[in-house]
């Protein structure tokens, strides 16, 4: 008789466990789908979607459901190729997510119905604490120990406060892209153009030399887009006297040409290159497609290094597969702009290399 009476209770317990598992699994799957779907929209959108799903897990399944999704999702994302580039950074992301899930479950869940205003404040607090945890643990402590210096800015960009500073690196076409982006972005806000190395002096924008913050601010108000820099050899401009942090405070957008290629379409980077500002949040690597099908020694800056990294001779013809292999080997840039001509190019992200479906397939699509 006692055994029969315990059966319903055991059934309810089993049902609760099943419901918890299902809700947690659904939230985990939803989070991964949203990460894939929003990756091209930027970290602000993706991060917001991640926080939303963590909140759903914490509210629907409780504290441990939120923690489970928070911890498991970064490892699943890494396995799918949409997480951090270095496995050692994945636990740091899991920690940041867990901080958010725990605070959300304990604070927001407590105040959601009784005190909505306190609940909203708790949401903000949870998000700030997550950002602080990621910044301290991942950006300041772990990443500098495991990520090469040349890759550090690009790798940690997604885990710091957005500064709207974009660095352009790679082969020929950077200056053209610099001007194109300037014209597009000045429709939305003020734009500063500059370099961390050397660039030709633009003729279509006002150029400020040895300018103070007040002078730069006034020029931006008057013209919308301004180039800043210091005189350099051969009439070129060098890096500005103001820090890149100061420039980020003055303009809505800062575009930095952070590399040189001696007017060649392709490039391999020396250990000291590129010169990416520490506060850059987007690093775009430019590839000149007109270098495809030609010998490495003729179209590549630092051709010897290019050939060595690709495991071929300098007489080998450049192919899209070789260029993709070089980009993956160097690990520089979080976006790639493939310049086809002065009016057209592809803006892509390279994650893997695959062979063409046929010999007639457009070479660019092999990326």
Secondary structure, DSSP 8 states (H G I E B T S, - for coil): -HHHHHHHHHHHHHHHHHHHHHHHHHHHHHHHHHHHHHGGG-HHHHHHHHHHHHHHHHHHH-HHHHHHHHHHHHHHHHHTT-S-SSGGGHHHHHHHHHHHHHHIIIIIHHHTTT-HHHHHHHHHHHHHHHHHHIIIIIIIIIHHHHS-HHHHHHHHGGGS----EEEEEESTTHHHHHHHHHHHHTTTS-EEEEESS-B---SSSEEESS--HHHHHHHHHHHSEEEE-EE-GGG-EE--SS-HHHHHHH-SEEEEE----TT-SEE---TT-----TT-SEEEEEEEGGGTTSBHHHHEETHHHHHHHHTS-TTSB--HHHHHHHHHHHT--SEEEEE-SSS-EEEE--------SSTTS-GGGG-
